[in-house]
Amino acid sequence: MRVCVIGTGYVGLVTGVCMAEIGHNVICVDKDEQKIKMLFNGKSPIYENGLEELIKSNVTNKNLVFSTELAGAIRSQEIIFICVGTPPLPNGKPDLTALDEVSRLIGSYINGYKVIVNKSTVPIGTANRVKKIIKENLNGEGKGYSFDIVSNPEFLKEGEAVYDAFFPERIVIGSENPKAVEVMKKLYEPLIRQDFSYAVNNINRKSDIPIIITDSTSSELIKYASNAFLATKISFINEVANICERVEANVLDVTYGMGLDSRIGTKFMRAGIGWGGSCFPKDVRALAFTAEEYGASANILNSVILVNNYQRYKVIQKAMDMIGIIEDKIVAVLGIAFKPNTDDTREAPSITVINKLLELGAEVRAYDPIVKSCPKEMDPKATITKDVYEAVKNANLIVLVTEWPEFLNLDFGRIKSLMKMPNIIDGRNMLNKSKLQELGFNYKGIGI
């Protein structure tokens, strides 16, 4: 099938590559000329395991093309994916400026029946909004053609997006038109059959991928509710961890005991410094805003946000408890990305922690395996080091923020010898507390 993907961010790029890999003809469009040039040369603008290799192979076999020409892509392709950003406004409401602009352009370029697919995470009622904008902008021969809107939310985890694209736990198709639903089913047939080469050669090949057919509003809500629930699980266990610290219980044992109940499970039940990234913060706030806009209660959602924000500052309090006055102390921060296996720093806990430490007068040295410069939201006074050992030299404290696997294999004997004071705050409970204490470290985790 002929597919156009508008936007080459995380969602758009992974979606386009996935569609090409399973055998479709894909044009990915973006107005950023530099990014398109980069992609044409086989370079990915984002760090995502396995993505760059798939870009190269699909460009080579001509299944995948990158372009800045939106008009030609819309006219030549039959399915149009909208994958533009919907960042939050200060009140939590998603900013639909880019989506509205793309919708206007789609309307002006339509030259035949098209299925327009909302892949971006969008608020309730966006399918109707896009339909209205496109209709208002139909002109010339476009007025003689029909189109349908489909809500087809993505469920990609950054750092595991390629895996999630090829081996989804479910595919949600929201539309009021059976014709559009059939087009989408045909689009996803190779993915359902799992007979494309990437799946055939992968041990994770799935035998059953459910397709949920529903109305567009329910589809939009499935995405928001899913992310909000996962964020709620994390905030809940973080609140339990804080109780554990007060009563001298161990949150790791508590979580293990809870997780054995099949109704609860262990996923997203790791206590730590809290969630960040492009999805959870935005989606929880957006759902809370929608609830209040429609006169429904959002008490739990608002509490989930408050608990998460508090969790980041708990680390600062722990730092004060360990080293006293922060001013003129050296603090090494391990991890900048909001989670491992990605270079995404949007709403990363590291930014809150580093900025607060600098505000209190600390010298901050940060290391991340992938992020090699200060994100724009981070105070540029932070020093980004080339390795962990440079970061910890003469440090009074280490704060581990991102659970990169390589941090498990550090030479902590060498680290202790380099530090001025052997203090560690493990914001992800990933290190071995007993071994570090045996080495002479003063260790504090979250709820342990």
N, C-alpha and C positions, 0 to 999 in steps of 0.2 A: 504494500500500500504506500501511497505518497503522503509523507508526514512533514509538516512545518512546525518547528519548535521556536517560539519567540522568547528570547532571553537565554543567556548561557551562564547563569549562576549555578549553584549546586543542583537545584532541581532540574533546570532546563538542560544543562550539559549532560547529566547522568541519564535523564529521560531520552534525550536525542541519541546518545551512544547506545543505550539499551535497545531502542527501536531499530537502529541500524544493525546491531549485532544479531537480532532475531530475524533479520531479512528484509526490513522495509527500506524504502528510499527516503532519506531524511535530509532536510535542509534546516540547519540551526542558524537563526538570525539574531544579531545583536547590533545596536547602534555604536558600540565601542569598537572602533576600527582597530585599535591596538590589540584588543583581545582576540578579534577575528583573525588578524594576521598571525598571532601567536598560535592559535588553534590550527590554522592552515599548515603551520610548520611542525605540527604534532606535539606541541607543548601545552600542557594543561595549566590554566590560570589558578586552579585550586589544587590543594593536595588531597588526593583521595586514592587509596590503595588500588592499583590495577587499572585506574581510569586512563592514564596517559597511553598505556599499551593498546587499549581498546580504541582510543581515538586514532592512533597511527594506523592500526590494521584496517579500520573501517573507512578511513580517508583513502588508503591505498586501494581497497577493493571497490571504491567509488559508491558505497552505500551511504556515505556521510559527507555532506558539503557544508561549509560555513560561509555566511554571507552577511553583508550589511543592507542588502536590497530586499526590503520587506514586501514591496508590491509584487515583484516577480515570484517570490516564494509563496505568497498567499494564492496567487492566480494558478500556479502550477500544481499545488498540493491539495489533497482532498480533506485531510484532517489537520486542524490548526491547534496546537497546544499553546496556551498562554502560561508562561512561566516567569512572569516578572515579579519584582519585589513588592511586598505589601508591608512596609515597616510601620511600627506603631507610632502614633501621635502621642503627645504628652498625656492625654486622657485615656490612653489604651486603645482607642479606636484605630483600626488599620487605615493607613494612608493608601487610597486607591488611585492616586494620580496617574501612575504608570499604567495600571490596568485600564483606566478610562481612556487614556490616550491610544493605547493599542487597540481597544475596542472601536474607537472612531476610525482608525486607519483600516482595520479589517473591513468595516462597513463600506469604506470608499473603494476598496480593491476587490471585493467579491465579484466573481465572474461565473459562478455556477454553484451547485449545491455543496455546502461545506458543513462539516461537523466541527464546531468550535469547543475546545475542551479547556475548562478551568483546571489547571494542574497546581497553580499557586494556592497557598492556604488563604482562603477568602472568607469574609463574614457571611452570615446567614442572609440569603436574598441576593447574592451577587450574580447568580445565574440570570435572574430576571433583569438585573441592572445592565449586565453585558448585552443581553438580548435587546433591551430598549435602546441602548446607545448605538448598536450596530444598525438597527432598523432606522434610526434617525439619520444615519450617515450613508445609507444606500443611495447611490446615484447612478445615472446612466443605465448600462445594461444590468447592473447589479440589482435594480429594482424588480427585474423579472425572475430572480432566482430566490430559492428558499435556503434556510440554514437552520441548524439546531444547536442548542447549547447543552453541553454535558458537564457535570461536576465529576471529576475523576481525581480525588485527592491523592497526594503522594504520602508514603509512609517510610521515608528514607532516613536512616540514622547516619549522621555524619561520621566518617571513619569506617562505615560499613555499607555505604550507599550502593556500591556496585553489587554487592551480595544481595542487598534488599531488592534491588531492581530486577535481578534475574530469578530470585527465589522468594517472592512476596508471600506473606502470610494470608493476604486477601487482596482482591481487586474490587474496588467500590466504583460502581457506575451509577450516577444519578442523572436521570433525564425523564422528561414527561413524554418523549416521543419514541415509540418502539423502533422506528427506522434508525435513529441515532444509536440506540442500544445495540442493534444488530451490527452496525458498522464498528462499534467499539469491541464487540465480541470477536469479530473477524480480525481486528487489529491485534488482539491479545491471544489469538489461537496458538501461535508458536510458543508463547510463554506458558500457556496452559498445558500444551503437549510436552513441553520441556525437551523438544527434539532438535534445538539449535545446538551448534557445536560447543559453545561455552558450557551449556548444561550437561550435554552428553559426556563430556570429559571431566565433570565435577562430581565429587562424592556427595555434594549437598543437593543434588538433583531431587526435585520434589515430585511426588506421585499425585498429589491432590491440592490444587490451589482454588479455594472457593471464590466465586464471583457473586457479589452482592448487588442486586439490581434494585434501585430505590428511586425516590424522587430527588430532585436536585437539592432541596433544603435539607433533607435528612442526610444526604451525602456530605454536605458542607458541615453539618453538625457532628457527624461521625469523626471527622478529622480533629476538630477542636476538642470534642469531649475525650478523645483518645489521649491527646497530649496533656490535657488538663488532669486527667486521672493519673497518668504516669508521674507528673509533677507533684500531685497530691501524695502519692506513695512516698516519694523522696522527702517531701517536707514532713510527712507524718513520722517517718523513722528518724529524722533529724530531731524532731521534738522529743521522741522517745529517748534518743541518745542524750539529750540535755537532762532528762529526768534521771537517766542512768548515772550521770556524773554526780548528781545530787545525792543519790541513795547508794552509791558505790556498787552499782551493777555493771555488767559488761554487755554493751549493745550487740557485740558480735554473737554472743550466746543467745541473747534475746531474739535477734533476727533469725538465727538458725532454728530456734525452737518455733518461732512463728511461721517460718517458711515451709516447714514440713507439712503444714496444713494446706491441702491442695486448693482450698478456696483463696488462699493468700499468696503462696508462692514466694520465691526469693528474688525475682527480678525487680529492679528499681527499689530495692530495700537495703541499699548500702548507705549507712550514715556518712556524712562528710561535710564539706564546706558549702554544699548547695549546688543547684543547677544553674546553667547559663545557656549560651548559644543563641541561635537565630529562631528557634521554635518555641521551646517551653515558655520563656518570658513573654514573648509576643502573643502566643496563643492563649495562655491563661488570662492575660490582661484583656485580650479581645473578647473572650467568652464572658468574662465578668462585665465588660462594657455592654455587650449585647444583652445580657440578662437584665441589667439595670435599665437599658434603653426600652426593653419590652415589659418592664414592670415586674420582673421576676427577681427572686432573692439570689444574691451571689456571695453569701456569707462565707461559705467554705472556700471558694476561689480566692476571695480577698485575704483570707487567713493563710492560705497556701503561699501567697506572694509575701506576706509579712514575715512568715517563718523563714522563708528562703533569704530574704534580705537580712534578717537578724543573724542568720547562720554565718554570714561572711564576717560580720563584726565580732562574732564570738572568737574568731581567730585572733583578732587584734587584742581582745581582752586576755586571751591565753598568753599572748606575747608579753603583755604588761606584767602578768603574774610571774612569768619566767625570768624576765630580764629587767623588770622595773621600768624606769623612765626610758622611753624609746629614743629620745633625742641623742644624736651622735653615736648611736649603736649601728653596727653593720648587720643587715639581715639579708640572707640568701633565699630567694624564692625559686623553687623548682617547679617549672611548668607555667606557661603563659596561655596556651590554647585552652578553650573551655573544657575540652575532653581530649583523650589521647587519639592518635591516628588522624588528626585533622589539623589544619592551620587556622581554623576559624577562632577568632577572638571576640566575636560579638557577645556582649553582656557576660564576658568571662569573669568568674570570681577573682582571678588574679588581678584584674584591673582595679577592682574595689580595694583589695588588700594592699596592693603596691601603692596606690594613690594615698591611702590612709596612712600607711607607714611613712611615706615621704612627707605628708602633711605634719606628722608628729616629729619630724626632724631626723629620721633614720637615713642612713645610706643604704640604698637597695640595689642589690645585684641579682639579676634574674637570668635563668637559663631555660631554654626550651629546645628540644631536638629539631623542631621545624620552624617555629617562629623566631626570626633572627633580627627583628627590629621592634621598637615600641609601637603598639597599635595607636591610632590617632586619639583614642580616649584615655590613653595612659600618659601620666606625667613624664615628659622626656628626660627628667632628671634621673630616671632609673637607668642603670647600666645593664646592657644585654651582653652576657659573656659567651665565649666560644665553647665552654664546657662547664661541668658542675664544679670541678676542682678550682677553677678560677673564681667561681661565684662564692665558694665557701671560705676562701682565704681570709683569715683574721675575723671571721664572722662571729657574732654573738648568738646568732639564732638562724636555724634553717626552718623555712615554712614550705612544706610540700603541698602544692595546690592541684597539680594535674597528675593523674596516675599513669604516666608513661611507663611501659614495661621495663625500659632500661634502668629506671631508678631502683629496681629490685636487685640489680647486679652491680651496684656501686661498691667501691672499696671504702667501707665506712671506717676502717682502721686508719686509712690515709686521710679521710675527711676529718676525723677527730683530731689528728695531728696538725691539720691546717687551721682548725678553728681556734678562736680565742676562748670561746665558751661552748661546750658540746651540748647545745640545746636543740631539740627538734620538735616541731609541731607537725604531725602527720595529718594533714587535712583530708586524707582519703582512706585512712586506716589500712594502708597497703603494705607497710613495712613490718618487720618482725620486732615487736616491742621487746621481747625477752632478750634477743640477741643484741639489740642496741643498748639495752641497759647493762648487759654483761660487758660490753665494750666501754661503758662509763658514760653513756649519753643520758641526759635528762630528757625523757620522752613523754610527750603528751599527744594522745589521739583525740578522736571525737567519740565520747561516750564509752571509752575504755580506760 
